[in-house]
Amino acid sequence: MNFIEEKSTIGDVSPRALLWWSVLTTAALGWIFWDFLQRQLRFAIEKQADWGHTLIIPFIAGYFVWICKDRLLAEPFKRAWFGLVLMLFGLMEYTICALGPVALHHHNLMGFGVSVTIGGLVLFLFGWRAMRYLWFPLIYLFVFSQTIS
């Protein structure tokens, strides 16, 4: 299969388009969640007993994806538009926690919004078929990227 060739059917995602969408959305989410990501890194460095593990978790989750990359790339990705609903819900929840009442301004609650947004983005870009292989790394990333007290 030639991964450089562009797909012409509606719903299929070409690797080139997927790369550009991934770069664009990663930059946008990095900007939107900058406060959260900065705080997450600071907690991981300053409070290693509770947060230190969060620095290695993304690499472990990425390894889980790498293990099944052949099955994941066997068919073209198809967008799942329901992912946009999840993204909007996650962004809304994050915004309410970040800008709303002080009682909701908790790092783990904001992390839930980040997790739902990322999960929705992955679902939107890669589709339901790919989620058969991506659900475990995503859940692993979301659960173990939170504080353990």
Order of alpha helices (4+ residues) and beta strands (2+ residues): beta-alpha-alpha-alpha-alpha-alpha-beta-alpha-alpha
